[in-house]
Amino acid sequence: MDLPVEDPDACSKHIQCPLKAGEVNTFKYKLDVDESYPSMQVNVKFALKSDDVLVACASTAVRLTDAEDNKVHDEF
């Protein structure tokens, strides 16, 4: 399932560009999940590109649950 990205330009709000080799950079992005999405486990993939060239990518497992389910899930 593709989720919409409000602002796909990371340099506009999320990090200071241009990035410099050898420096540590932190990218943070908040994604609101609509209540209409069903509870399920999904793999979330992020790809950072510069001029359509892949610079970095990451993938992680995420579990979507009902808002009433406050428990932290340690295992998938």
Secondary structure by P-SEA (a helix, b strand, c coil): cbbbbcccccccccccccccccbbbbbbbbbbbcccccbbbbbbbbbbbccccccbbbbbbbbbbccccccccccc
